[in-house]
């Protein structure tokens, strides 16, 4: 196999894998949704480029790309590639192939522990200490935008937690990140404190042999490299019989405690049930 053939294989493999990740939905675990279509377009472009490049280089003498045309064309071209050339193509092909066929498609428990479970928005890289802000600090309204008057509020529609969906059992349906933001926002904290809530996440078992555990969801800003586990501590008398990093729905009472100067959410579990993974396993 010469360099020309390996170049064609590289273009076809990269294009196929990019489109495959996009079509299968696996891309949601690696990139923010705003980049998904770019990956699909790049994969399609590579698949179109491969045959076009092969046709454009059809006149190249067999073997010339291997030896740089330092021989006369009446000589027998060298067919073997140098070790450096083979290594260069291996660097291009092997990592992406391994990521496609052997990666689990989601973060494991080791990755969650190593990155550290974020239990307060102050621990997020872009987060700063909350500061009071008034109307003077608010951004300017755009064209046609208005601030609705309280008198225009629809009759019979309640405020506060009623904006959130409730399940059949009446529990407020939340994400882990909702509880982290509520811990730092007094208005939301008052709304959710001592309320029955239901949160879906992955089960991270206790490392001290107890029954309490962490309920986590990965949150991504751009790509998998910056993903952080957003977690809520769950208090329960009996540890659930579910796989490590399995998906569970915890229904219970939300509380907010202060530890080390940071407010953190807690869930006192009433019911813990194993559930299928959601269609979008990552929060953005």
C-alpha positions in Angstrom: 0.0 0.0 0.0 1.5 3.4 -1.0 0.9 6.9 0.3 -1.7 7.7 -2.3 -3.9 4.8 -1.2 -3.4 5.6 2.5 -4.3 9.2 1.9 -7.6 8.1 0.3 -8.3 5.7 3.2 -7.7 8.5 5.7 -10.1 10.9 4.0 -12.8 8.2 3.6 -12.4 7.0 7.2 -12.5 10.5 8.8 -15.5 11.5 6.7 -17.4 8.3 7.5 -16.7 8.5 11.2 -17.8 12.2 11.4 -21.0 11.4 9.6 -21.5 8.3 11.7 -21.1 10.1 15.0 -23.7 12.7 13.8 -26.2 10.2 12.4 -26.0 7.9 15.4 -26.4 10.7 17.9 -23.2 9.8 19.7 -21.9 13.2 19.0 -24.0 14.6 21.9 -21.5 13.2 24.3 -18.6 15.0 22.7 -19.7 18.4 21.4 -22.2 21.2 22.1 -25.2 21.1 19.8 -24.1 24.3 18.0 -21.2 22.3 16.5 -23.1 19.2 15.4 -24.0 20.5 11.9 -20.4 21.7 11.3 -19.2 18.1 12.0 -21.8 16.7 9.6 -20.7 19.2 6.9 -17.1 18.4 7.5 -17.7 14.7 7.2 -19.7 15.1 4.0 -16.9 17.4 2.5 -14.2 14.8 3.3 -16.3 12.0 1.6 -16.7 14.2 -1.5 -13.0 15.3 -1.4 -11.7 11.7 -1.4 -12.8 10.6 -4.9 -12.1 14.0 -6.3 -8.5 13.9 -4.9 -8.1 10.3 -6.2 -9.2 11.4 -9.7 -7.0 14.5 -9.7 -3.9 12.4 -8.8 -4.6 9.6 -11.2 -1.6 10.6 -13.4 0.9 10.3 -10.6 3.4 7.5 -11.3 2.9 4.6 -8.9 5.4 4.9 -6.1 6.5 8.5 -6.8 4.8 9.8 -3.7 6.8 7.2 -1.7 10.2 8.3 -2.8 9.8 11.9 -3.9 10.4 11.2 -7.6 14.2 11.0 -7.0 14.4 8.1 -9.4 14.0 8.0 -13.1 10.6 6.9 -14.3 12.3 4.1 -16.2 13.5 2.7 -13.0 11.5 0.3 -10.8 9.8 2.5 -8.1 10.2 1.6 -4.5 7.0 0.1 -3.1 7.9 0.2 0.6 7.1 3.3 2.7 9.4 4.6 5.3 8.7 4.0 9.0 8.1 7.7 9.5 5.4 7.7 6.8 3.6 4.7 8.3 3.7 6.3 11.7 2.3 9.6 10.4 -0.7 7.8 9.0 -1.1 5.7 12.1 -1.4 8.9 14.2 -4.2 10.1 11.9 -6.1 6.8 11.8 -5.7 4.8 15.0 -6.9 7.3 17.7 -10.1 8.2 15.9 -10.8 4.5 15.1 -10.2 3.5 18.7 -12.5 6.3 19.9 -15.2 5.1 17.6 -15.2 1.4 18.1 -14.0 1.0 21.8 -15.1 4.2 23.6 -18.2 3.7 25.8 -19.9 6.9 24.5 -20.3 8.4 28.0 -18.2 9.4 31.0 -17.3 6.7 33.5 -17.2 6.9 37.2 -13.4 7.4 37.2 -13.7 10.5 35.0 -16.4 11.9 37.3 -14.3 11.4 40.4 -11.1 12.7 38.8 -12.8 15.9 37.5 -14.5 16.5 40.9 -18.3 16.7 41.4 -19.5 20.3 41.3 -22.0 20.9 44.0 -22.1 24.7 43.9 -22.1 27.1 41.0 -19.2 29.0 42.6 -17.1 25.9 41.8 -17.8 26.3 38.0 -14.8 27.7 36.1 -16.8 30.7 34.7 -18.8 31.4 37.9 -18.0 34.2 40.2 -19.4 35.2 43.6 -23.0 36.3 43.2 -23.4 40.1 43.4 -26.6 42.1 43.8 -27.8 43.6 40.5 -30.5 46.1 39.9 -32.2 47.5 36.8 -29.2 49.8 36.2 -27.0 46.8 35.6 -29.4 45.1 33.2 -28.7 45.0 29.5 -30.6 47.4 27.2 -33.8 46.3 25.7 -33.7 45.4 22.0 -36.0 46.8 19.3 -39.6 45.9 20.1 -38.9 44.5 23.5 -40.9 45.6 26.5 -41.0 44.7 30.2 -44.4 43.1 30.9 -46.5 44.9 33.5 -47.6 42.9 36.5 -51.2 43.9 35.7 -50.9 42.0 32.4 -50.2 38.6 34.1 -52.7 36.0 32.9 -55.6 35.6 35.4 -55.4 32.3 37.2 -51.8 31.6 36.3 -49.5 31.2 39.3 -46.0 32.3 39.7 -42.8 30.7 41.0 -42.5 26.9 40.9 -45.6 26.5 38.7 -43.4 27.5 35.8 -41.8 24.0 36.2 -43.3 20.8 35.0 -44.8 18.5 37.6 -44.9 14.8 37.3 -48.0 12.6 37.8 -47.2 12.4 41.5 -47.0 16.2 41.8 -43.2 16.4 42.2 -41.5 19.3 40.4 -39.3 18.0 37.5 -35.9 19.5 37.8 -32.3 19.0 36.6 -29.3 19.0 38.9 -28.2 22.4 37.6 -31.5 23.9 38.6 -30.9 23.0 42.2 -27.3 24.4 42.1 -28.6 27.8 40.8 -31.5 27.8 43.3 -29.0 27.4 46.1 -27.4 30.8 45.2 -30.7 32.6 44.2 -32.8 33.5 47.3 -36.0 33.7 45.3 -35.6 30.2 43.8 -34.2 28.9 47.0 -37.4 29.9 48.9 -39.5 28.4 46.1 -37.8 25.0 46.1 -36.9 24.6 49.8 -38.8 21.7 51.4 -40.6 21.0 48.1 -41.1 17.6 46.6 -38.9 17.4 43.5 -37.9 14.7 41.0 -34.4 14.7 39.4 -32.9 12.3 36.9 -29.1 11.6 36.9 -26.4 9.0 37.2 -25.7 7.1 40.4 -22.3 7.7 41.9 -22.0 5.3 44.8 -20.6 6.4 48.2 -16.9 5.9 48.7 -17.2 5.6 52.5 -19.4 2.6 52.5 -22.5 4.5 53.6 -25.9 4.8 51.9 -25.8 8.4 50.8 -24.7 9.0 47.2 -24.3 11.6 44.5 -26.7 12.2 41.7 -24.7 13.7 38.7 -25.2 15.0 35.2 -22.3 16.0 33.0 -22.5 19.7 31.9 -20.7 20.8 28.7 -19.8 24.3 27.6 -18.1 23.5 24.3 -16.8 19.9 24.1 -16.0 16.8 26.2 -12.7 18.3 27.3 -14.5 21.0 29.4 -17.4 18.8 30.7 -17.9 18.8 34.5 -20.1 16.6 36.6 -22.9 18.6 38.2 -24.0 16.8 41.4 -26.5 16.8 44.1 -26.0 14.8 47.4 -28.8 12.4 48.0 -29.6 11.3 51.6 -31.2 7.9 51.9 -31.5 5.1 54.4 -31.0 2.4 51.8 -28.6 2.5 48.9 -30.3 1.7 45.6 -29.6 -1.6 43.9 -28.5 -0.1 40.5 -25.3 -0.3 38.5 -22.6 2.2 39.1 -23.2 5.3 36.9 -26.6 3.8 36.1 -29.5 6.2 35.4 -32.0 6.8 38.3 -34.8 9.1 39.1 -34.8 10.4 42.7 -38.0 11.8 44.1 -37.7 13.5 47.5 -37.5 16.8 49.4 -35.1 19.5 48.4 -33.1 21.3 51.0 -30.2 23.8 50.9 -27.4 23.7 53.4 -24.3 25.9 53.9 -20.9 24.2 54.1 -17.6 26.0 54.0 -19.3 29.3 53.1 -21.1 27.7 50.1 -24.7 26.8 49.8 -25.3 23.4 48.4 -28.5 21.5 47.6 -29.5 18.2 49.2 -32.2 15.7 48.4 -33.8 13.6 51.1 -34.9 10.6 49.0 -38.5 9.3 49.2 -38.2 7.1 46.1 -35.3 6.0 43.9 -36.1 4.1 40.7 -33.9 3.0 37.8 -34.8 4.6 34.5 -33.5 4.6 30.9 -30.9 7.2 29.9 -32.5 10.4 28.7 -32.3 11.3 25.0 -29.8 14.0 25.9 -27.4 12.6 28.5 -25.4 15.9 28.8 -26.6 19.3 30.0 -25.4 22.4 28.0 
